[in-house]
Amino acid sequence: MAENGMFATTDLLEPLHQRGVELSRQMVHRVVTKTPQRINVDLLAALCDILDCTPNDLLEVRQEQIRQAPAVGQTGPDGGPGIGDLRPIRARVRRPGDR
């Protein structure tokens, strides 16, 4: 942003508005200062146009390790029985007064 003469997040409001992207000051601040979980393609295209860059300049792709659930019949993560070891217990239905 600084390379384009923009030193405050509010400097993006008008250029975004000119490109048809309506965001509040708070949303622009969040997009600039924090890592968004998802981003609208129109916003990404407008930012690339305003900053004269490509999406690769703005986005960083990272791989995250995902914990895999144990397969049926395997022990759980705490070493206890997995879901595959569980069996239903038959219920006994009694009427009131019956013993």
Buried (B, 14 or more C-beta within 10 A) or exposed (E): BEEEEBEEBEBBBEBBEEBEBEBEEEBBBBBBEEEEEEBEEEBBBBBBEBBEEEEEEEEEEEEEEEEEEEEEEEEEEEEEEBEEEEEEEEEEEEEEEEE
